[in-house]
Amino acid sequence: MKTNFFKIVTLSIALGIAVVSCDKNDTNVTSSNQAANVVSDNQTVNEQSESAYQLADDATFLPFGGRNFRETGETLDKGGNGHFPMLGLGWDKPWKGKDGNCATVTKTVTNNVISIVYDFTAVAGGVCGDKEVGGKMTITMPVKPDSTFSGTLVRTVTYDNLKRDSLTVNGTHTITTTVVNGKATASEKLATITVLNSNTNKTITYTSSRIRSIDNKGTSDRSDDESSVTGSTTGKSSDGTSFSSNITKALVSKNTCSKGFPVSGTEEIITAAGVKTIVDYGDGTCDLKYTETTDGVTVEKERKRGKGGKGSK
């Protein structure tokens, strides 16, 4: 399992990943560069949501993709009963991972509410390894009941100038998880998230509402999970273009292959100028290919990632 610190790195990469969209036939492209940039930035929003959710889930061990409230659960795989009495968590001290000296991690409990703070502000020189770091990330949640629980649980993740390399993130991600008979569905609100890239001095700003469900394939291991997400987003892309997007067919991501990028599903994205683009992520094949249709013209593209998951334009 990846460490929490690595998850933070992955989240930051996803938040600001630059993209090369490779057109297979450039002469057929009729959508403006502005619309194409909106599509790219909207994909960054989607990837950020996936990474943010998995980070919160790993850090908190709460249900729905975590280690409890699954059909098989720990009762079969680990010999336990799915109940972590120590502050509702599966560990006595928050994980720091192999790069633990980079962040000060604290965990407190007040009135049955747990707060976990990852603080990078005191990192010497603002550099961890070869990466710039800074700011804080705070996760709050209720003390978790045992695995027989049915009801609603709320987790809140706050980014306070959280910095990784050239990216600085601010905003709040609220995850409301409803558990019924061991099955969980999450409604999510990412409120006024900003992602500033200091290299370009450009910012993506957005608010997104989503409904997420998980197919855990009947195992307690997340590696084979598939997520299905619906919802909508409004915001401004990195070039200042206002846009809205609406998921018209659930976006499905597979942990076995797509790293948060949809393998199927469709979105309708509209710029402030009224340019409408339909993005289709395909039939479930594990690749980074998709199509954009604007003004009746369809272009096949591919989301490109360079070394370490980063891309370049």
C-alpha positions as CSV (number, residue, x, y, z in Angstrom):
1,M,0.0,0.0,0.0
2,K,1.2,3.5,-0.9
3,T,2.2,5.7,2.0
4,N,0.1,8.8,2.8
5,F,3.0,11.0,1.9
6,F,3.1,9.4,-1.5
7,K,-0.6,9.9,-1.8
8,I,-0.1,13.6,-1.2
9,V,2.6,13.7,-3.9
10,T,0.2,11.9,-6.3
11,L,-2.6,14.3,-5.4
12,S,-0.4,17.3,-6.2
13,I,0.7,15.8,-9.5
14,A,-3.0,15.2,-10.4
15,L,-4.0,18.7,-9.5
16,G,-1.5,20.3,-11.8
17,I,-0.7,17.8,-14.4
18,A,0.1,19.4,-17.7
19,V,-1.3,17.7,-20.7
20,V,-0.4,16.9,-24.3
21,S,-3.4,15.9,-26.3
22,C,-2.2,14.1,-29.4
23,D,-4.6,14.7,-32.3
24,K,-4.5,11.8,-34.8
25,N,-5.7,14.2,-37.5
26,D,-4.9,17.8,-36.8
27,T,-6.7,19.1,-39.9
28,N,-10.0,18.0,-38.5
29,V,-9.8,20.0,-35.3
30,T,-12.4,22.8,-35.4
31,S,-12.7,23.6,-31.7
32,S,-10.8,26.6,-30.4
33,N,-7.6,26.3,-28.3
34,Q,-9.7,27.9,-25.6
35,A,-12.2,25.0,-25.6
36,A,-9.4,22.4,-25.8
37,N,-7.7,23.9,-22.8
38,V,-11.0,23.8,-20.9
39,V,-11.4,20.1,-21.7
40,S,-7.8,19.5,-20.5
41,D,-8.3,21.4,-17.3
42,N,-11.6,19.7,-16.6
43,Q,-9.8,16.4,-16.9
44,T,-7.3,17.7,-14.3
45,V,-10.3,18.4,-12.0
46,N,-11.5,14.8,-12.5
47,E,-8.1,13.4,-11.6
48,Q,-7.8,15.6,-8.6
49,S,-11.1,14.4,-7.3
50,E,-10.0,10.8,-7.6
51,S,-6.7,11.4,-5.9
52,A,-8.2,13.6,-3.1
53,Y,-10.8,10.9,-2.3
54,Q,-8.2,8.1,-2.1
55,L,-5.9,10.2,0.0
56,A,-8.6,11.0,2.5
57,D,-9.7,7.3,2.5
58,D,-6.2,6.0,3.1
59,A,-5.5,8.6,5.8
60,T,-8.7,7.9,7.7
61,F,-9.6,4.3,7.1
62,L,-13.2,5.2,6.9
63,P,-15.6,3.2,4.8
64,F,-16.1,2.9,1.0
65,G,-12.8,1.8,-0.5
66,G,-11.1,1.7,2.9
67,R,-10.4,-1.3,5.1
68,N,-13.9,-1.6,6.6
69,F,-17.6,-1.8,5.5
70,R,-16.7,-4.1,2.6
71,E,-18.5,-7.2,1.7
72,T,-15.7,-9.5,2.7
73,G,-13.9,-7.1,5.0
74,E,-11.2,-7.9,7.5
75,T,-13.3,-10.6,9.1
76,L,-12.3,-12.9,6.2
77,D,-9.0,-11.6,5.0
78,K,-7.3,-10.5,8.2
79,G,-9.0,-12.4,10.9
80,G,-10.3,-9.3,12.6
81,N,-13.8,-7.9,13.2
82,G,-13.5,-4.7,11.3
83,H,-13.5,-2.6,14.5
84,F,-10.7,-0.3,15.3
85,P,-11.3,1.0,18.8
86,M,-8.2,3.3,19.0
87,L,-9.7,6.7,18.1
88,G,-11.7,5.0,15.4
89,L,-8.5,4.4,13.4
90,G,-6.5,1.3,12.5
91,W,-3.2,2.7,13.8
92,D,-2.0,4.4,17.0
93,K,0.0,7.2,15.3
94,P,-0.7,8.9,11.9
95,W,1.5,7.5,9.2
96,K,4.3,9.6,7.9
97,G,5.6,7.1,5.4
98,K,9.3,6.8,4.3
99,D,9.5,10.6,4.0
100,G,8.2,11.1,7.5
101,N,10.8,13.8,8.3
102,C,9.2,16.1,5.7
103,A,5.9,16.6,7.5
104,T,4.8,17.1,11.0
105,V,1.7,14.9,11.4
106,T,-0.5,15.3,14.4
107,K,-3.8,13.6,15.4
108,T,-6.2,14.9,18.1
109,V,-9.6,14.1,19.2
110,T,-12.1,16.6,20.6
111,N,-15.8,15.9,21.2
112,N,-15.5,12.6,19.2
113,V,-14.1,14.5,16.2
114,I,-10.7,13.4,14.9
115,S,-8.4,16.0,13.3
116,I,-5.3,14.9,11.4
117,V,-2.9,17.7,10.3
118,Y,-0.1,17.2,7.7
119,D,2.1,20.3,8.3
120,F,4.9,21.1,5.8
121,T,5.5,24.7,6.9
122,A,8.5,23.8,9.1
123,V,10.3,21.8,6.5
124,A,13.9,23.0,6.3
125,G,14.4,25.2,3.2
126,G,10.9,24.2,2.0
127,V,12.4,21.2,0.2
128,C,11.7,17.5,0.8
129,G,14.1,15.4,-1.2
130,D,14.2,17.3,-4.5
131,K,10.6,18.6,-4.2
132,E,9.4,21.9,-2.9
133,V,6.8,21.6,-0.2
134,G,4.8,23.9,2.1
135,G,1.5,24.6,3.7
136,K,-0.9,22.3,5.4
137,M,-3.6,19.7,4.8
138,T,-6.1,19.0,7.6
139,I,-8.6,16.1,7.7
140,T,-11.5,16.0,10.2
141,M,-13.9,13.2,10.7
142,P,-16.0,11.5,13.4
143,V,-14.7,8.7,15.5
144,K,-15.6,5.6,13.5
145,P,-18.1,3.1,14.8
146,D,-17.7,-0.6,14.3
147,S,-18.4,-2.4,11.0
148,T,-22.1,-3.0,11.8
149,F,-22.8,0.7,11.5
150,S,-25.5,2.1,9.1
151,G,-25.8,5.8,8.7
152,T,-24.0,8.9,7.5
153,L,-20.4,9.9,8.2
154,V,-18.7,13.2,7.1
155,R,-15.0,13.8,6.3
156,T,-13.6,17.2,5.5
157,V,-10.2,17.8,3.9
158,T,-8.9,21.4,3.9
159,Y,-5.9,22.5,1.8
160,D,-4.1,25.5,3.2
161,N,-1.5,26.6,0.7
162,L,-0.5,23.0,0.3
163,K,2.5,23.1,-2.0
164,R,4.3,20.4,-4.0
165,D,6.8,21.4,-6.6
166,S,5.3,24.4,-8.5
167,L,1.7,23.8,-7.4
168,T,-0.1,25.5,-4.5
169,V,-3.6,24.2,-3.6
170,N,-6.3,25.8,-1.5
171,G,-9.9,24.8,-0.8
172,T,-12.1,22.3,0.9
173,H,-13.3,18.8,0.0
174,T,-16.2,17.4,1.9
175,I,-17.1,13.7,1.7
176,T,-20.5,12.6,3.0
177,T,-20.6,8.8,3.1
178,T,-23.9,6.9,3.6
179,V,-23.5,3.3,4.8
180,V,-26.4,0.8,4.5
181,N,-25.9,-2.9,5.1
182,G,-22.1,-2.5,4.6
183,K,-22.6,-0.7,1.2
184,A,-21.4,2.8,1.0
185,T,-22.1,5.7,-1.4
186,A,-20.3,9.1,-1.1
187,S,-21.6,12.5,-2.1
188,E,-18.7,15.0,-2.5
189,K,-18.3,18.7,-2.6
190,L,-15.1,20.3,-3.7
191,A,-15.6,24.0,-2.7
192,T,-13.7,26.8,-4.5
193,I,-10.6,24.8,-5.1
194,T,-7.7,26.8,-6.5
195,V,-4.6,25.3,-8.1
196,L,-1.8,27.8,-8.7
197,N,1.1,26.8,-10.9
198,S,4.0,29.1,-10.0
199,N,5.9,28.3,-13.3
200,T,3.1,29.7,-15.4
201,N,1.4,31.9,-12.8
202,K,-1.9,30.4,-13.9
203,T,-4.7,29.1,-11.7
204,I,-7.5,26.6,-12.2
205,T,-10.5,27.5,-10.0
206,Y,-13.5,25.3,-9.6
207,T,-16.4,24.0,-7.5
208,S,-17.6,20.4,-8.1
209,S,-20.4,18.3,-6.8
210,R,-20.2,14.5,-7.2
211,I,-21.8,11.2,-6.3
212,R,-19.4,8.3,-6.1
213,S,-20.0,4.5,-5.8
214,I,-17.5,1.7,-5.7
215,D,-17.5,-1.8,-7.1
216,N,-15.1,-3.5,-4.7
217,K,-15.2,-6.8,-6.6
218,G,-16.0,-8.6,-3.4
219,T,-12.6,-8.2,-2.0
220,S,-11.1,-6.2,0.9
221,D,-8.1,-5.1,-1.3
222,R,-8.6,-1.8,-3.1
223,S,-6.3,-2.7,-6.0
224,D,-9.2,-4.1,-8.0
225,D,-11.8,-1.5,-7.2
226,E,-13.7,0.4,-9.8
227,S,-15.3,3.8,-9.1
228,S,-18.3,5.3,-10.8
229,V,-18.8,9.0,-10.6
230,T,-21.6,11.4,-11.7
231,G,-21.9,15.1,-11.1
232,S,-21.1,18.6,-12.4
233,T,-18.4,21.3,-12.2
234,T,-18.2,25.0,-12.7
235,G,-15.0,27.0,-12.8
236,K,-12.4,28.9,-14.7
237,S,-9.6,27.2,-16.6
238,S,-6.0,28.1,-16.4
239,D,-6.4,30.7,-19.3
240,G,-9.3,32.4,-17.5
241,T,-12.1,30.8,-19.5
242,S,-15.3,30.2,-17.5
243,F,-16.8,26.8,-18.1
244,S,-19.3,24.2,-16.8
245,S,-19.2,20.5,-17.2
246,N,-21.8,17.8,-16.6
247,I,-21.2,14.1,-16.5
248,T,-23.9,12.6,-18.8
249,K,-22.8,9.0,-18.4
250,A,-21.0,7.9,-15.3
251,L,-17.3,8.1,-15.4
252,V,-15.7,4.8,-14.6
253,S,-12.1,4.5,-13.4
254,K,-10.3,1.2,-12.7
255,N,-7.6,1.0,-10.0
256,T,-5.9,-1.8,-12.0
257,C,-5.1,0.5,-15.0
258,S,-6.3,4.0,-15.3
259,K,-4.9,5.8,-12.2
260,G,-8.0,8.0,-11.9
261,F,-8.5,8.6,-15.6
262,P,-11.9,7.4,-16.9
263,V,-12.0,4.3,-19.1
264,S,-15.6,4.9,-20.0
265,G,-18.3,7.6,-19.6
266,T,-19.2,10.9,-21.2
267,E,-19.1,14.6,-20.3
268,E,-20.7,17.7,-21.8
269,I,-18.4,20.7,-21.4
270,I,-19.6,24.2,-22.3
271,T,-17.4,27.4,-22.3
272,A,-18.7,30.9,-21.4
273,A,-18.8,31.6,-25.2
274,G,-21.2,28.7,-25.7
275,V,-18.8,26.3,-27.3
276,K,-20.0,22.8,-26.5
277,T,-17.7,19.8,-26.5
278,I,-18.8,16.2,-25.8
279,V,-16.0,14.1,-24.3
280,D,-16.3,10.3,-24.6
281,Y,-13.9,8.1,-22.7
282,G,-14.7,4.9,-24.5
283,D,-15.9,1.4,-23.8
284,G,-13.9,0.4,-20.7
285,T,-10.6,-0.3,-22.4
286,C,-7.6,0.4,-20.1
287,D,-6.0,3.3,-22.0
288,L,-5.8,7.1,-21.9
289,K,-7.7,7.6,-25.1
290,Y,-10.9,9.6,-25.6
291,T,-12.8,11.6,-28.2
292,E,-13.9,15.2,-28.4
293,T,-16.9,16.2,-30.5
294,T,-17.4,19.9,-31.2
295,D,-19.7,21.3,-33.9
296,G,-20.3,17.8,-35.2
297,V,-16.6,17.1,-35.7
298,T,-15.1,14.3,-33.7
299,V,-11.3,14.1,-32.9
300,E,-9.6,11.3,-31.2
301,K,-7.1,12.3,-28.5
302,E,-4.9,10.8,-25.8
303,R,-4.1,12.0,-22.4
304,K,-0.3,12.1,-22.1
305,R,1.7,11.7,-19.0
306,G,5.5,12.0,-18.8
307,K,7.9,10.7,-16.3
308,G,6.5,10.2,-12.9
309,G,2.9,10.9,-14.1
310,K,3.7,14.5,-15.2
311,G,3.1,15.7,-18.6
312,S,4.2,18.7,-20.6
313,K,2.6,20.9,-23.2
